[in-house]
Amino acid sequence: MSDQSEEFVDVERPEDDSYTLDRHTIAAILQSVDTADRNRLVELMEPLHAADIADLLEQINSYDRDRLIHLYGKEFDGEILSELGESIREEVIAALNPEVLADAVRELDSDDVVDLVEYLEDEQQETILDALEDSDRVAVEQALSYPEESAARLMQREVVATPEFWNVGQAIDYMRERADLPEQFYHVILVDPRFKPVGHVMLGKLMASPRRMLLSEITEPGFRTFNATVDEGDVAYAFNQYHLISAPVVDDNDRLVGVITIDDAMIVLDEEHDEDILRLAGVSEESSLTDRVIETTKRRFPWLAVNLVTAILASLVIAQFEATIAQFVALAVLMPIVASMGGNAGTQSLTVAVRSIATKDLTGANVWRVIRRESLVGLVNGVIFAVVMAVVGTLWFGSPMLGAVIAAAMVINLVIAGLAGTVIPVVLERIGVDPALASGAFVTTVTDIVGFFAFLGLAGVMLF
C-alpha cells in the first residue's frame, strides 16, 4: 500500500464531518488501487457522489490519481470532470482513455462542457470537442465564441420553449413526445413568433393546471432575460437579489439562445466570494491546495514584493525620527502597538467595504454615510483604546506624558484607518481597479505611515 493510503487508516472520522469523505473509505480505495482490484474499487466508488470523487482525486497524490483513473476505466462519469478544480483538470483529462473521455463528456449538458473546456489548452480542448456529437459541438463552439465570463458561457443550450398561445395540454404532450428534454429544467419558456421569450411557466404550476388553461395565464411574475454578453457576475447577483430559479439568455436581436439555471449562478457567486477573500490576502484567485510549489510561489511573489515596498516606506518614516527614538527607547517598544491597531482597524473597514461593493450595497447614494460611520467607529474605538494605552504607558514606563502621546496617536490612527479602509476601495472601484486586489496594500501603507508619524511626531514635540 502507498504511504498516502497508510496515513488515512488509523484516523477516526469526526462525528460532525458527515459531508466529507470518510478517511477509512479513502484508505480502502487506495488499497484496491494498490492491489489492482477493480471490482472492489468500483464497489467502493459506486455510492460516492461525483463531487466526492472529485475531492478524492484532488486530495491524493499524482501517482495514486493516475493509477486510480486507469483502473476505474469506463466507470468514470462526466460529472466528475465538472466537479474537478481547474488545477488538476488537465492532468485528469490527459490520464483518461480517449474512449472513456468521449463517453464522459457526451453525458454533460452544454454549459458543463463549456465550463470544462474554456480554460484548457488548445490540444485538450480539441480532444473534448471531437468527442461530441456534431450538434453538441456546434452549440459549445458558439458559446465559446462569446466573451469569457459572460452569460453565454454560463448558459445551457438545452431549453424547453413553446409558443405563447399554447395551452397546458399541448405543452405536456410536447414534452412527453420530445426525446431530448434537458436532464434538469425548472421552467417552460414562452416565445413569440420571432422566438423572443415573453414569459415562463413553473413546471409545478403547469402540472397542477387544467389542460385547457392557456400558458399565458399562468406565467410567473418577475420574468427576466439576460443578454448573452452580460457579465456572469451581474447574472449571479441578479439571481441572488431577485430569487431567480432560471432565466432565458437572448442574443442582440432578443432571440432565445439558452437558459441559465440557479445552480450555475450560485457557483459563480461562490467563486466571486472566494476571489474577494483570496485577493484581500494578496493571493491569486487561481490558487489551490493542489498547486505545485513553483506555481504558488510565482502567484504570491508579486504581492509580497509590494508589501516589501510598503514596509520600506514605513521604515523611511521611522528613520526620520531616529534621534527621538535614540533618546527615548520606550518609543521603540510601543511603536508597533499603534501601527498594529491601525492596521487591524483598517482591515476591518476594508473588508466590510469590499464586500459591500461586491454585493452592490455600497453605492454613490450611501457612500458618504458609510464613510462617516466608519470614521466615527474609528474615533470611538480610538478613544477607548487610547485610555487603556495611556494607563499602560504611564504604569509601564512611569511617564504620564508618554501615555498621553500614545493615546493621542491611537485616536488619530484608528480614525484614519476607518477612513482609509472605506475611501480607498471606493476610489479604486471608481477608477476601474479591483478593490479586493489592490486595497489591502494601500490601507496598510496609510495606517503604518500615519501611525508611526503621529506617534513619533507627537513624541518629538511633547517629550523633549
C-alpha positions, -999 to 999 in steps of 0.1 A, spaced: 0 0 0 12 35 -8 24 59 20 -5 82 14 -31 54 19 -14 44 52 -18 78 67 -56 75 64 -60 41 80 -59 49 117 -77 82 117 -111 83 132 -138 101 113 -152 132 133 -188 129 142 -196 163 127 -178 157 95 -206 138 77 -203 157 45 -167 150 39 -150 118 26 -146 90 51 -109 85 56 -114 48 60 -131 47 26 -102 66 11 -78 42 26 -98 12 12 -100 28 -22 -62 33 -23 -57 -2 -11 -78 -15 -40 -57 6 -64 -25 -9 -49 -38 -44 -54 -53 -36 -88 -87 -49 -75 -110 -32 -100 -142 -49 -87 -135 -37 -52 -127 -2 -65 -160 1 -84 -179 -13 -54 -163 14 -31 -168 42 -57 -203 34 -67 -221 51 -36 -200 83 -39 -213 115 -55 -194 129 -84 -183 158 -61 -169 134 -36 -149 115 -62 -136 149 -75 -125 157 -39 -108 123 -37 -88 129 -69 -78 163 -56 -66 150 -22 -45 121 -33 -11 124 -50 -4 124 -87 9 88 -87 -22 74 -70 -45 96 -90 -32 83 -123 -34 46 -112 -70 51 -99 -82 67 -131 -68 39 -153 -82 12 -130 -116 28 -127 -118 30 -165 -151 32 -183 -170 38 -150 -156 74 -150 -185 98 -150 -186 131 -169 -200 149 -138 -167 142 -121 -149 163 -146 -173 192 -140 -166 190 -102 -128 190 -105 -108 220 -97 -90 237 -126 -56 230 -111 -58 192 -118 -85 191 -145 -60 190 -174 -40 162 -156 -71 141 -152 -82 146 -188 -48 136 -201 -49 104 -180 -83 93 -193 -86 68 -221 -99 86 -252 -130 64 -254 -137 69 -217 -133 106 -221 -156 107 -251 -183 88 -233 -179 110 -202 -183 144 -220 -213 132 -240 -232 128 -207 -228 165 -199 -251 194 -207 -236 221 -230 -229 246 -201 -209 219 -183 -189 212 -214 -182 249 -219 -170 252 -183 -149 221 -188 -131 232 -220 -129 270 -218 -96 272 -199 -79 241 -213 -50 241 -238 -60 240 -274 -50 204 -279 -70 191 -249 -99 214 -259 -100 199 -294 -99 164 -279 -131 170 -260 -148 188 -289 -140 159 -312 -158 136 -287 -191 154 -290 -219 149 -314 -219 174 -343 -249 194 -329 -234 195 -294 -200 206 -308 -216 235 -327 -235 246 -295 -203 245 -275 -183 264 -301 -209 290 -304 -209 295 -266 -171 297 -267 -173 325 -293 -188 348 -267 -165 368 -242 -151 349 -212 -171 352 -180 -202 362 -200 -238 349 -196 -234 329 -228 -205 309 -212 -228 301 -183 -259 291 -201 -270 257 -214 -284 254 -249 -309 227 -240 -342 246 -234 -379 238 -234 -397 266 -253 -433 266 -266 -454 292 -285 -471 317 -262 -506 308 -274 -504 271 -265 -523 256 -236 -512 233 -208 -523 201 -226 -503 210 -257 -472 217 -236 -474 185 -217 -479 164 -248 -450 182 -265 -427 174 -236 -438 137 -234 -431 133 -271 -398 151 -271 -368 127 -268 -341 152 -259 -355 170 -229 -329 186 -207 -319 165 -178 -327 193 -154 -350 223 -160 -375 244 -140 -395 265 -165 -412 262 -198 -403 293 -217 -430 310 -238 -418 326 -271 -434 348 -297 -432 341 -335 -397 357 -336 -385 333 -309 -383 361 -284 -390 350 -248 -421 367 -234 -426 347 -202 -422 314 -184 -442 288 -165 -431 268 -135 -433 231 -140 -452 227 -108 -479 251 -119 -480 236 -153 -487 201 -139 -513 215 -115 -533 234 -141 -562 221 -163 -552 210 -198 -573 238 -215 -556 265 -194 -536 289 -216 -499 290 -207 -500 328 -209 -525 328 -180 -502 310 -156 -468 327 -162 -446 336 -133 -442 373 -122 -407 388 -122 -397 374 -156 -362 385 -166 -339 378 -195 -301 383 -199 -282 394 -229 -256 368 -239 -227 393 -233 -237 404 -198 -210 397 -172 -216 364 -153 -211 382 -120 -240 405 -127 -261 375 -136 -252 358 -103 -260 390 -84 -295 392 -101 -303 356 -93 -294 361 -57 -311 395 -55 -344 386 -72 -345 349 -61 -345 336 -96 -345 298 -104 -338 300 -141 -337 328 -167 -335 329 -205 -305 342 -224 -310 362 -255 -288 375 -284 -286 411 -296 -319 405 -315 -336 394 -283 -340 358 -297 -337 329 -272 -303 312 -273 -302 294 -240 -311 294 -203 -292 299 -171 -302 278 -140 -297 287 -103 -270 260 -97 -247 276 -123 -254 312 -110 -247 302 -74 -214 286 -84 -204 319 -99 -215 337 -68 -194 314 -46 -164 319 -69 -168 357 -67 -168 354 -29 -137 332 -29 -119 355 -53 -126 385 -30 -113 366 1 -81 355 -17 -74 389 -33 -78 406 1 -50 384 13 -29 392 -18 -33 356 -31 -43 348 -67 -79 336 -72 -65 306 -91 -46 294 -60 -54 259 -49 -41 233 -24 -32 211 -53 -9 237 -70 28 230 -73 53 249 -52 67 269 -82 32 279 -93 22 290 -58 55 309 -54 50 328 -87 15 339 -77 23 351 -42 57 367 -50 43 400 -66 22 409 -36 49 400 -12 71 424 -32 45 451 -30 43 445 8 81 449 10 79 483 -7 52 495 17 73 482 46 103 502 33 81 533 31 71 529 67 107 524 77 117 556 60 92 574 82 107 558 113 142 568 101 132 605 102 128 602 140 159 582 147 173 608 171 140 609 190 139 571 194 175 570 205 168 594 233 136 577 244 139 539 239 104 532 252 91 546 219 106 516 200 87 493 224 53 510 219 56 519 183 44 485 169 12 487 190 0 519 173 7 505 138 -8 471 146 -40 486 159 -44 509 129 -37 480 105 -63 458 121 -89 486 122 -82 494 86 -86 458 76 -120 456 93 -133 486 75 -117 475 42 -133 440 44 -168 454 50 -163 480 22 -151 455 -4 -178 430 5 -205 458 2 -191 469 -32 -192 433 -44 -229 429 -33 -237 464 -46 -248 475 -11 -223 503 -11 -233 528 -38 -230 565 -45 -262 571 -26 -249 560 7 -211 562 4 -207 593 25 -229 580 52 -208 548 53 -175 568 53 -188 590 82 -199 559 101 -166 541 98 -147 573 108 -169 576 139 -164 539 148 -126 545 145 -129 576 167 -149 558 194 -126 527 194 -96 551 193 -107 569 224 -114 537 243 -81 521 235 -64 555 240 -75 555 276 -62 519 280 -28 527 265 -25 559 284 -28 539 316 -4 512 303 22 537 292 21 555 325 23 524 347 49 506 324 73 535 319 63 558 347 57 587 323 22 602 321 33 623 291 43 591 272 9 577 280 -7 609 266 14 606 234 4 570 226 -32 578 235 -33 607 210 -16 586 183 -40 558 188 -70 580 183 -55 596 151 -45 563 136 -78 545 142 -98 574 127 -76 574 97 -78 536 95 -116 537 94 -115 564 68 -89 548 46 -105 513 48 -136 527 33 -124 555 9 -96 536 -7 -117 507 -21 -144 531 -32 -119 552 -51 -102 522 -67 -136 508 -78 -145 542 -94 -113 542 -114 -118 507 -126 -93 488 -103 -105 458 -84 -107 470 -48 -103 435 -34 -70 431 -53 -53 464 -45 -69 480 -14 -50 459 12 -16 472 3 -27 509 2 -46 507 35 -17 490 53 7 516 40 -15 545 51 -21 531 86 16 523 91 28 557 79 2 577 98 6 556 129 44 560 130 43 596 120 17 606 146 33 586 174 69 597 168 60 632 158 39 638 189 67 623 210 92 646 195 71 676 204 57 666 238 86 646 254 115 669 246 
